[in-house]
Amino acid sequence: MANPLGKIGEDLAADYLEKLGYRILERNYRTSFGEIDIVCADRDEMVFVEVKTRRSTSFGWPEEAITRRKKEHIRKAALQYLASANQPCRGFRFDVVAILINPSPAINHVKGAF
C-alpha cells in the first residue's frame, strides 16, 4: 500500500477488529479484480472488510467513497479467496470500517454493508 493514510486506517481497523474477537486471516489480499483490505473470521463466518479512511468530511464521509464498481470488485475477489482458501466457514459477509482521523480516530463499523 502506497498511501500512508490508508495504511494507518487499515492498522487501526485490524486492531479494532481483533479487540472485538475477530481473527485476521489476510491483509491486502490481491487478485486480478483488486484488493480486499482485510479478510477475517468472526466465529465461523468469513468477513471481507473494506477500510476507508479520511482526515475530514470535506469530500464526504469515508463510507460514501465505496462505489458500486468497487463493491463488485470486492465481491469477485472474495469469491476467488473462498475458492482458494482452506478455511471452513458457514457463511460470509462484507463489512465496511470507516475511519475519520481528525481530531482523533473515530471508527464506524458497518456489518453486512453490501
Stockholm file with secondary structure:
# STOCKHOLM 1.0

chainA/1-114         MANPLGKIGEDLAADYLEKLGYRILERNYRTSFGEIDIVCADRDEMVFVEVKTRRSTSFGWPEEAITRRKKEHIRKAALQYLASANQPCRGFRFDVVAILINPSPAINHVKGAF
#=GR chainA/1-114 SS CCCHHHHHHHHHHHHHHHHTTCEEEEEEEEETTEEEEEEEEETTEEEEEEEEEESCSTTCCGGGGCCHHHHHHHHHHHHHHHHHCCCCCSEEEEEEEEEECSSSCEEEEETTCC
#=GC SS_cons         CCCHHHHHHHHHHHHHHHHTTCEEEEEEEEETTEEEEEEEEETTEEEEEEEEEESCSTTCCGGGGCCHHHHHHHHHHHHHHHHHCCCCCSEEEEEEEEEECSSSCEEEEETTCC
//
